[in-house]
């Protein structure tokens, strides 16, 4: 779905690998998404930018989280407004 990016937080896991926790807003709710193997891309996203994201719910040690499968900046504001009208529900956990 299409969202507004609120914030990106860089983290390091126990193995020294970088990942990002991004917070997104879709005009009705916020969602927190974990992004792995996207370091070069995520660090260039700006707060309040519009993004298209595809995500999946994953389980680790009995805990559910939302993992990013695809992430792309939206450069065309018309595309974002059109998506808002179609209203894609976010993955919630």
C-alpha positions as MATLAB code, in Angstrom:
seq = 'XXXXXXXXXXXXXXXXXXXXXXXXXXXXXXXXXXXXXXXXXXXXXXXXXXXXXXXXXXXXXXXXXXXXXXXXXXXXXXXXXXXXXXXXXXXXX';
ca = [
       0.000    0.000    0.000;
       0.886    3.680   -0.088;
       1.943    5.438    3.099;
       3.629    8.524    4.455;
       6.984    7.818    6.065;
       7.085    9.168    9.622;
      10.521    7.991   10.758;
      13.370    5.547   10.108;
      15.472    4.080   12.908;
      18.678    2.216   12.132;
      19.451   -0.785   14.343;
      22.184   -3.412   14.603;
      21.252   -7.026   15.378;
      23.237   -9.466   17.539;
      25.270  -10.536   14.504;
      26.309   -7.001   13.550;
      23.866   -6.734   10.634;
      22.101   -3.432   10.002;
      18.312   -3.275    9.732;
      15.746   -0.494    9.852;
      12.494    0.005   11.716;
      10.301    2.401    9.757;
       7.071    3.949   10.944;
       4.389    4.633    8.328;
       1.049    6.468    8.334;
      -1.912    5.873    6.002;
      -4.460    8.553    7.066;
      -6.113    6.220    9.583;
      -3.363    4.405   11.485;
       0.363    3.914   11.868;
       2.356    0.767   11.267;
       5.895   -0.239   12.186;
       7.790   -2.257    9.565;
      11.168   -3.985    9.814;
      13.398   -3.656    6.728;
      16.358   -5.996    6.240;
      18.931   -5.955    3.417;
      17.805   -2.470    2.326;
      20.430   -0.334    4.062;
      21.504    1.655    1.000;
      17.934    2.460    0.062;
      16.218    3.149    3.394;
      18.889    5.560    4.641;
      18.080    7.859    1.688;
      14.358    8.137    2.467;
      13.219   11.382    4.043;
      10.598   11.880    6.760;
       7.205   12.898    5.334;
       8.016   11.292    1.985;
       5.483    9.040    0.303;
       6.305    5.360   -0.182;
       4.750    2.258   -1.680;
       5.412   -0.819    0.443;
       4.550   -4.491    0.297;
       5.010   -6.388    3.537;
       4.356   -9.708    5.189;
       3.781  -10.858    8.751;
       6.601  -13.010   10.119;
       7.088  -14.930   13.369;
      10.280  -15.184   15.404;
      10.480  -16.717   18.869;
       6.691  -16.559   19.132;
       6.493  -12.839   18.305;
       4.824  -11.448   15.187;
       6.307   -8.558   13.231;
       5.763   -6.891    9.864;
       8.655   -7.396    7.449;
       9.207   -5.305    4.341;
       9.272   -7.263    1.077;
       9.256   -4.285   -1.333;
       9.776   -0.563   -0.746;
       9.720    2.265   -3.268;
       9.565    6.054   -2.973;
       6.568    7.656   -4.691;
       7.669   10.635   -6.712;
       4.284   11.398   -8.245;
       1.885   12.981   -5.719;
      -1.087   12.069   -7.970;
      -0.274    8.359   -7.513;
      -0.343    8.770   -3.719;
      -3.678   10.645   -3.748;
      -5.214    8.049   -6.083;
      -4.075    5.247   -3.764;
      -5.591    7.071   -0.798;
      -8.950    6.979   -2.540;
      -8.619    3.214   -3.101;
      -7.744    2.755    0.618;
      -5.474   -0.224    1.035;
      -5.610   -1.615    4.571;
      -2.225   -1.958    6.307;
      -0.955   -5.164    7.842;
      -1.658   -4.891   11.548;
      -0.190   -6.861   14.411;
];
